[in-house]
Structure formats: structure tokens, C-alpha cells
Amino acid sequence: MESTPARGQIWEENNMNERTIHRKADSEVENRKGAETALPAAADGAGLPSEVGALTAEINVYKAQAGACIVEIGRRLLRAKELLPHGEWAAWLAEKVEFSERTAQNFMRVAKGYENPQPVADLGLSKALLLLQVPENERAEFVANSHEVDGEEKQVAEMSKRELEQVIRERDEARKAAEAARADAETWKNTADAKEISLQNAKKKVRESETAAKSAELALAEARKLSTQAETAHEKEYANLAAQYAELEGKLKAAEEAAKAEPIQAEVVPDEETLEKIRAEVLAEQAAAVEAAEKRAADAAERLEKAKNPTALRVSLWFADVQDLAVKLDHSLAELHNQQPETAYKFRDAIAGFYDSCAAKMKGK
């Protein structure tokens, strides 16, 4: 029941708007006709009557009205669609304004895209639709500027629909290429920065390795010096112990001979058991001293042996570095797993394969 008043309202509005537009257009045409007919009638070089001037004026007037009419038609179609009951839109278009839904959609798109119809006043519906691909804040400048089409500079109003499509497409492609170039430049910059950081880290590692090697060389020299000192001290200590042992042996023999040669009171002459006990005590003291000296010599020899093998020392240092790197690698993999699990799994498989290969080589050797 409510659909009839709505349709009547829409049709009445459309009729009034059409009459208003036509009155304005006719007024403009009459004004231009008056200006043209005020001039003396004459024929142009081709023999055409002066009426051509009037026709030219009329054409320009209607052209000026065309762009505004496109936008106004679109606005009224939008309003009509809001007012019509559901399901009556397509029938109303076909019966009352003789538009297909696609044509109506095009008019409405133009109305939504152009609050100010001035930039497309002379372009027509097809070009107005194409220009919707240009951002609104750039559209007026795009229409006002000239563009190269097949080697010739043209403005939008002078272009065919195909030429305008080509210009917009080439513009979009150029922008995409520029954006891709900027993205590539940023990627290369980031890659270069990453490589520079890796290079600096590598240089730092080299410096640390050189410092460690120098420290190892100094430690080796110090160990050799200590070993030499230990060997010298061992030889001296061994010589002193040997001299003491010889001296004690001499004293013991002298005491035995003196006991045999001199008459001694029975109560002060040591018997064989006492002498044997004294000899055992002396030998025990000497053996303990020799054992302590030999232990010190063995410790010094062990330190010397380690210091004499720089390759083993380097292996130990590198192994410590590998252990440190393994810990850092594990932490980095954990972070990567939180961000990109699939990539982390790929790295883990590759690293596991590397570890297995290293283990196989170590077992083979």
C-alpha cells in the first residue's frame, strides 16, 4: 500500500528535475543563439551558412550540461533506490527511466565518486567511470594535465575511451614499478645492513681468536719456562738427596767400623738390631724425600706435556666456542619457532643433519 505514494513522489521529482535542467539548457542555447544571430550572416570558407555558429553554441551548452547531468542523475537514482520498496527497483528502472541495472549502477558510482562534477563536466559517463580509478585527491590535477598517448600529448577531454584506459593503466603500472623499486631498495638496504653487521661480528670473532691465540702462546711460553725451572729444581733436589744419602751411608759405615775397631763399654755399644733400626729410619726418610721429589717432577712433566701441544690447546679453545655457539643457536631457534614454526622446523632438520654428519666423522676418526 505504501509503494504507490513513494513511486509517485520519485516520478514527480524526476519530472520536475528534468524540466528544470531542460529549461536551463534551453535558456543557455537561446542566449548563445542571440549572440550568434546578432552578427552579420555570412558563409564560411566551405560555403557553410552562419547557422553553424549557432549549432556550435548549442553543442557547447549541452556539453557543459552533460557532466552535471550525469552526476545529478546518479544522485537521484541513489535517492530513488532508498525510497522504493524492496523488489521494485529493477522494474522501476526498466519501466520509468529505461535504464538497465548496470547503467544505473554506473550513474550512481559517478555520483558517489564526484561531489564536485566540474572536473568531469565535458567527459561523459564512460570517462567519468574510468577516472574513478584515479584517487579523488589527484583526479582534478590528472584531468587538467596533458598526458602522452602514442607519442602525442593529449588532455583527458581529447582522448578516446581506449586512450584514457591506456593512460590510467600506464600510470598505475609506473606507480607499481616505482613502489616495487622502493621496496627492492629497502630490501637491499636491509640486506646490506645485515651483511655489515655480520662482517663486523666476524671481524670481532677474528680479533677475539687472535687475542686468544696470543694468550695461548704466552701461556705456552710460561709453561715451558716453569717446566724448565721444575726440571732444574728436580735435578738439584735429586742431587742434594743423593749427596745426603751418600753422606748418611758414609757416616753409617764409619760408625760401624769405629764400633768394631774401638773398645767400647758393653752398655753403650749398639747391637745389630739397633743399627738395623737406625738404618731403616734413615732409608725411610730418604725414600719419602725421593718420592716427594719424583711427584713434583711428574706434575711438572704433565704441565710441560700439555704446554708442548698447541694443537690440543687450540682444539680445546675452538670446542669451547662451538659449545657457546650451540647454546646461542638453540636460543635463536626457540625465538624463530615462536614467530615462524615451519621455518624453525626446517632449520632444526638441517642442523640435526649437520650434527649427525659431524658425529659420524668424529666416530670415523
Buried (B, 14 or more C-beta within 10 A) or exposed (E): EEBEEBBEEBBEBBEEBBEEBEEEBEEBBEEBBEEBEEEEEEEEEEEEEBEEBBBEBBEBBEBBBBBBBBBBBBBBBBBBBEBBEEEBBEEBBEEEBEBEEEBBBBBBBBBEBBEEBEBBBBBBBEBBBBBBBBEEEEBBEBBEEEBEBEEEEBEBBEBEEEBBBBBBEEBEEEEEEEEEEEEEEEEEEEEEEEEEEEEEEEEEEEEEBEEBBEEBEEBBEEBBEBBEEBBEBBEEBBEEBEEBBEEBBEEBEEEBEEEEEEEEEEEEEBEEEEBEEBBEEBEEEBEEBBEEBEEBBEEBBEBBEBBEEEEEBBEEBEEEEEEEEEEEEEEEBEEBBEEEEEEBEEBBEEBEEEEEEEEEEEEEE
